[in-house]
Amino acid sequence: MRVLVVEDERPFAETLRRGLIAEGFTVDVVHTGPEGLWAATERAYDVIVLDIMLPELSGYEVLKRLRATERWTPVLMLTAKDGEYDEADAFDLGADDYLTKPFSYVVLLARLRALLRRGAPARPAVLTAGDLRLDPAARTVHRGQTRIELTAREFGLLEFLLRRRGEALTKNEILSHVWDAHYEGDENVVEVYIGYLRKKIDNPFGTHTIQTLRGVGYRLAAAEPEAGTSAEARPGAAEDH
């Protein structure tokens, strides 16, 4: 089995290399983000061990670019940071597993073997509504052939709406899934971000994908409404924000 190790701490990388070779792996080691990206795109590997804190190009960015080019090699991310948000970011970008330094070498081997048994994952489904497309793995959004740039929060909101397409969603439901289950801020932040999304995915294209439901919340249309149709689900619905 062929493994790519992308790790800038050279003594640690060498220790990993020797240990994996002793276990029967074929190992390539590189020390910077650009080197890792090049190796991962130019050569075939069964699994990649990718450090987050890399010079020139972070592990996050390497992973993001790999998934954007539809390379689904299993990736185990390593970091010296210990935080749930770092772990969440890694998984959001398409990582398959995550270890925080220092870690047990026995655990690393077990995780790698589990990834090898699992193999490369199938390409995640693209979410659509009419000609609006969101690719969760590549983290891209398109309306027709036009790419739409969204912030991380806008992307999360649109992904949630698309996954629950056709359903009436309250502000509290949206907050708990897109923000945090324990969010205690103003629920009107949902209105603000719905407005941001409309300005990017609807207004420039004359579409009305996101509907306002008076006294309820919002719904992403199951079928694309015709251009010129009101974004409000029924007469008297709340005004857009």
N, C-alpha and C positions, 0 to 999 in steps of 0.2 A: 504494500500500500504506500502511495506517494503522498507525503505531507509537505506543505509549505509553511515555514515558520517566519513570521514577520515581527521582529523584535529588535529594538535599538540597543538594549543592554547586552553588549556582546558576550560577557562572561556567562550571563544567564542563558542567552541564546545557544551558546556552545554546550552548556550543560544539558539543555533540552535536546539538542541535536544528538549528543552522544547517548543519552538515555533512550531516545526513540529508536536510534539505530540498533541499540542493544536489544530492543523489543521486536526487531525485524522490519521496521519501517524504512523506506527510502526517504531521505530528508533533504530539502533545500532550505537554506537560511538566507534572508536578506534583512537589511537593517533600517531602511527608510520607507516612508509611505509610497513614493513614486516607484521604488524598486519592487515593492510588494504588489502594487497595482499592475505593473508590467508583467511580472512573473505569473500572477494569477490569471491574466488575460491571454498570455502567450503560451502557457503550458497547461497540461491537464493534471489536476491534483484530485485526490480522493477526499481530502479535508485540508482546511487552512486554519492555522493557529495565528491569530491576529491581535497584536497589542494595540491598545487605544492611543496611548501617548507616543506618537511617532514623530520624528523630524520631517519637515517639509509638507507632509500630508498626513492628517490624523487617521487613525484606524476607522473612525466613523465615516470619514470621507471616502476612504478606500472601499469600505463595504458598500456605501451608497452608490458609488460609481460601478462597482461590480454588479450589483442588482439592477442598476439602470440599464446595463448592457445584457441583461438576462443570463447572467452566469450564476448558477444556483448551487455551486460547490458548497457543502456544509462548512460553516465558519464558527469556530470557537474563539470568543474574544477574551483577551486578558487585560486586566487593568490593576494599577496600584490603588485606584480609588475604590472606596467602599460606600456605595450609595445606591439606593433603589432607583433614583432617577437616571443614573448612568446605565444601570442594567436595563431599565425600560427603554432608554434611547437606543441601546444596542439591539434589542429585540424589535423595536419599531422599524429600524433600518434593515432588518432581515437577518440578524444573527441567529444561529441555531442553538448556541449555548454560550455560557459566560462563567468565567472564573476570576476571583479576586486574589491578587497576590498578597501575602504568600499563600500557596496552596499545596496540598499533598500531591506528590507525583503520582501516587497510586490512583487518586481521584482523577487527575488529568488523563491518565491512560484509560480509565474506565469510561470517561466522557467521550474520548476520541473513538473508542471501540463502539460505543453506542451510536455515535454519529455515522460511523462507517457501516454499521448494520442497517441503519435507517436509509442511507444513501442520499443522493441529492433530492430535495423536495420538489414536488410538482410546482410549476409556476402558479402563483396565487391568481385567483380569478380577478379579472378587471370588472369593476363596478360601473354600471351604465344607467343612464336615464336619457332616452333619445340619443342625441349625438354628444352628450356629456359623458366623458369617460374618466374614471379615477383608477389608477394602478397602485394598489397598496404597497407592493414591493418596490417598484421603481420610484414611488413617491411623486408621481406626475399626474397632472390633470389636463385634459384637452376638451375643447368644444370644437367638434369637427377636426380640422387640421391645425387649429390654433392652440398653442400651449398656453396655459394659464398659471401664473405664479401665485402661490398661496403661502401665507405664513403657516407655521406648524399648527397653531390653534385653528386657523381657518380650514386647514387640511383635515384635522381631526373632526371638526364639526361636519364638514361635507361628507367625510367617510361614514360617520354615524348616520346621517340623514339618508345616504344611499343604501346602507345596510338595512335600514328600516323604511325603505321606500314605500310610499302609499299609506303609511301609518300616521295617525295623529299623535304628535309628541308634545308633551308639556315642557315648559321651561325647566322644571325640576328634573325631569328625565334627562334632558339634554345636559344640564349642569352636572348631574351625577356621573354621566358617561364620558363627557368630553372634558370637563374641568376636574372635579374630584368629588368623591362620594361625601366628603366632609366639608365641601366648599361653603363658606359662610358669608360671602360677599353679596352684592346686589344682584338679584336674578335678572335685572335688566341688561346685564352684560350680554345675555343671549341675544336680545334685540339688536344690540350694537354689532355683534359678529354676524348675525343674519344679514344686517345691512351691508357689512363689508363683503360678504359672499355674493349678494345680489349685484353689487357694483362690479364684480369680477366675472361671475358665471352667467349672469342674465342680462343686465342692462346693456352691455355693448353688443349683444346678439339679438335683442328684441324678444327674448324668451322670458318665461315666468315659471321657472322650475320649482322655486320655493314658495309655497302657499302659506298665508296667514290664516289661522282658524280662530275667529273671535271667541274669547273666553276659554280657549283650549291651549293653543300654542302654534306649532308649525307642522307642515307636512311637505315632503318632497314628492312631487307628482309622480304617480306610478307610470303614467304616459305623458310625454311631453305636450303641454298645452300649446295651442297654436299661437304664433306671434300676435301680439295685440290683445290677447286674453288677459284679464286682470289676474294679478298674483294672489288676490284675495279669493278664498274658497267659496264665498257666498256674499251676496249684497249685505253691506253693513259690517263687513269684517273689519278688524282693526287696521289702521293705516300702517304702511310699511315704515320701518325705522332704519 
